[in-house]
Amino acid sequence: MRKIAIRIDDITPEMDWVKFHRFEKLLEKYEICPLIGVVPENKDPKLRGADGRRNPAFGDEKAYKDWLDAKQKLGWAIAMHGYDHVYVTKQGGLFPLNDFSEFAGVAYAEQKKKLEQGVLRLRQLGIQTDVFMAPGHSFDKYTLRALKECGFHYVTDGFGDAPYLREQLTFLPISFLRKQELKKDSGVTTFVVHTWDMSETEFRWYEDLFANQRARIVNYRQLTELPAKKRNRLEMLGEYGMAAGKKVVAKL
């Protein structure tokens, strides 16, 4: 049976907390611990919710920090989701699901500086993580080099049936197509969720998945405990082609 982990992108103090809390309740109901991608210094207006204000429960930064700490103690994993979530190039990099990026196409020194600033900011929030989540799924060879130098070990991206090694980093694959993943009998994958953009249909789809196929769902931290295999050049080219093809289909 294909095992599935859940990751939630775009966590900021100003996000659409109404939708997030609705999905959060589903996770709590079925005792599922996801990976959440925290944006260290959000400057993306799309991630500021309907009115751009903080969750009323977060009257100050301490409250937000306490919330993150509580989630970690429950077993939720946290990734650093870029730095400011602002797309500054029109490049897809090594995993071209999109043709825009915060990192791909940016000079190495600038990428490393962003990552270092992100690490410092997350430490102020009580978070120490070695998992990276690229905004737009886009990164390049300089991103991977800078990630290693900044102490990261995992990247939540790529396609495949199991964790794999690339440039001395462990990639934890995301799903290519959800329906296809559910038909597979083995391996692991990750379903990517953007709660701020979820429709009523998607909420119902996930509730049905959790209720009727709970045995498939694993806590995200379990993925980091699995062995990873090194990929060859041909396999990497295949992944690149799948990502580029999915981008074309999505545009159509």
VENTAMO-V16738 format. One record per pair of residues at least 12 apart in sequence whose C-alpha atoms are under 8 Angstrom apart, sorted by sequence separation. I is the first residue (numbers start at 1). J is the second residue. D is the distance in whole Angstrom. If there is no record, write none. Layout:
{{I;J;D} {I;J;D}}
//
This chain:
{{88;100;7} {89;101;5} {92;104;7} {93;105;7} {161;173;7} {87;100;6} {88;101;6} {89;102;7} {91;104;6} {158;171;7} {160;173;6} {178;191;7} {87;101;5} {88;102;5} {89;103;8} {91;105;6} {155;169;7} {157;171;6} {158;172;7} {159;173;5} {160;174;8} {175;189;6} {86;101;8} {87;102;4} {88;103;8} {89;104;7} {132;147;8} {153;168;8} {154;169;6} {155;170;6} {156;171;6} {157;172;6} {158;173;5} {159;174;6} {160;175;8} {173;188;8} {174;189;5} {175;190;6} {86;102;6} {87;103;8} {89;105;6} {153;169;5} {154;170;5} {155;171;5} {156;172;5} {157;173;5} {158;174;6} {159;175;7} {173;189;6} {174;190;4} {175;191;6} {85;102;6} {89;106;7} {152;169;8} {153;170;6} {154;171;6} {155;172;6} {156;173;6} {157;174;5} {159;176;7} {172;189;8} {173;190;6} {174;191;6} {175;192;8} {154;172;7} {156;174;7} {172;190;8} {174;192;7} {82;102;7} {132;152;7} {137;157;7} {148;168;8} {130;151;6} {131;152;6} {148;169;7} {130;152;4} {131;153;6} {132;154;6} {133;155;6} {134;156;8} {145;167;8} {129;152;8} {130;153;5} {131;154;5} {132;155;5} {133;156;6} {144;167;7} {130;154;6} {131;155;6} {132;156;6} {133;157;7} {11;36;7} {131;156;7} {144;169;8} {161;186;8} {162;187;6} {8;34;7} {10;36;8} {11;37;6} {12;38;6} {161;187;5} {162;188;6} {6;33;8} {7;34;5} {8;35;6} {9;36;6} {10;37;6} {11;38;5} {12;39;6} {161;188;5} {162;189;7} {6;34;5} {7;35;4} {8;36;5} {9;37;5} {10;38;6} {11;39;6} {12;40;8} {161;189;6} {5;34;7} {6;35;6} {7;36;6} {8;37;6} {9;38;7} {10;39;6} {160;189;7} {7;37;8} {12;42;7} {16;47;7} {83;114;6} {111;142;7} {112;143;8} {115;146;8} {15;47;5} {16;48;7} {17;49;8} {83;115;7} {102;134;8} {111;143;6} {115;147;7} {14;47;7} {15;48;5} {16;49;4} {82;115;7} {102;135;7} {14;48;5} {15;49;4} {16;50;7} {83;117;7} {101;135;7} {102;136;8} {104;138;6} {108;142;5} {112;146;5} {116;150;7} {12;47;7} {13;48;8} {14;49;6} {83;118;5} {101;136;6} {103;138;7} {104;139;5} {105;140;7} {107;142;8} {108;143;7} {111;146;7} {112;147;7} {115;150;7} {188;223;8} {11;47;8} {12;48;8} {82;118;7} {100;136;7} {101;137;8} {102;138;8} {103;139;6} {104;140;5} {10;47;7} {15;52;7} {101;138;6} {103;140;7} {14;52;6} {15;53;8} {17;55;6} {80;118;7} {98;136;6} {100;138;7} {101;139;7} {104;142;8} {108;146;7} {112;150;8} {14;53;5} {15;54;7} {80;119;8} {97;136;8} {98;137;7} {104;143;7} {13;53;8} {14;54;4} {15;55;8} {36;76;7} {38;78;7} {40;80;7} {44;84;7} {97;137;7} {98;138;7} {103;143;7} {13;54;5} {14;55;6} {33;74;8} {35;76;6} {36;77;6} {37;78;6} {38;79;6} {39;80;6} {40;81;7} {42;83;7} {43;84;5} {44;85;6} {96;137;8} {97;138;7} {13;55;6} {33;75;6} {34;76;5} {35;77;5} {36;78;5} {37;79;5} {38;80;5} {39;81;5} {40;82;7} {41;83;6} {42;84;4} {43;85;6} {44;86;6} {80;122;8} {95;137;7} {96;138;6} {33;76;5} {34;77;6} {35;78;5} {36;79;6} {37;80;6} {38;81;5} {39;82;6} {40;83;5} {41;84;5} {42;85;6} {43;86;6} {95;138;6} {33;77;7} {35;79;7} {37;81;5} {39;83;6} {40;84;7} {41;85;8} {94;138;7} {95;139;7} {13;58;7} {39;84;6} {93;138;6} {94;139;6} {39;85;7} {92;138;5} {93;139;5} {94;140;5} {91;138;8} {92;139;7} {93;140;5} {94;141;7} {78;127;8} {80;129;7} {79;129;6} {82;132;7} {85;135;6} {13;64;7} {78;129;7} {79;130;7} {80;131;6} {81;132;6} {82;133;6} {172;223;7} {79;131;5} {80;132;5} {81;133;5} {82;134;5} {172;224;8} {78;131;7} {79;132;5} {80;133;6} {81;134;6} {82;135;6} {79;133;6} {81;135;6} {68;125;8} {69;126;7} {68;126;8} {69;127;8} {170;228;7} {68;127;8} {65;125;5} {163;223;8} {65;126;7} {95;158;7} {163;226;7} {165;228;6} {163;227;7} {164;228;4} {165;229;6} {166;230;7} {163;228;5} {164;229;5} {165;230;4} {166;231;7} {162;228;7} {163;229;7} {164;230;6} {165;231;6} {164;231;6} {154;224;8} {10;81;7} {9;81;7} {41;118;7} {40;118;5} {40;119;8} {41;121;8} {159;239;6} {40;121;6} {158;239;7} {40;122;6} {37;133;6} {76;219;8} {77;220;7} {76;220;8} {77;221;6} {95;239;8} {96;240;7} {76;221;8} {95;240;6} {75;221;8} {94;240;7} {97;243;5} {98;244;8} {49;196;7} {96;243;5} {97;244;6} {95;243;6} {96;244;5} {47;196;8} {95;244;8} {97;246;7} {98;247;6} {97;247;5} {96;247;7} {23;195;7} {20;195;5} {19;195;6} {20;196;7} {19;196;6} {2;181;7} {16;195;8} {17;196;8} {19;198;8} {2;182;7} {16;196;5} {23;203;7} {30;210;7} {2;183;8} {15;196;7} {26;207;7} {30;211;8} {2;184;6} {1;184;7} {2;185;5} {3;186;7} {5;188;8} {7;190;7} {9;192;7} {1;185;4} {2;186;4} {3;187;6} {4;188;6} {5;189;6} {6;190;5} {7;191;6} {8;192;6} {9;193;6} {10;194;7} {30;214;8} {1;186;5} {2;187;5} {3;188;5} {4;189;5} {5;190;5} {6;191;5} {7;192;5} {8;193;5} {9;194;6} {32;217;7} {33;218;8} {34;219;6} {35;220;6} {1;187;8} {2;188;6} {3;189;7} {4;190;5} {5;191;6} {6;192;6} {7;193;6} {8;194;6} {9;195;8} {32;218;7} {33;219;5} {34;220;5} {35;221;8} {2;189;8} {4;191;7} {6;193;7} {8;195;7} {32;219;6} {33;220;6} {6;217;8} {4;216;6} {5;217;6} {3;216;5} {4;217;5} {5;218;5} {6;219;8} {7;220;8} {2;216;6} {3;217;6} {4;218;6} {5;219;6} {6;220;7} {1;216;7} {3;218;7} {5;220;5} {5;223;8}}
//
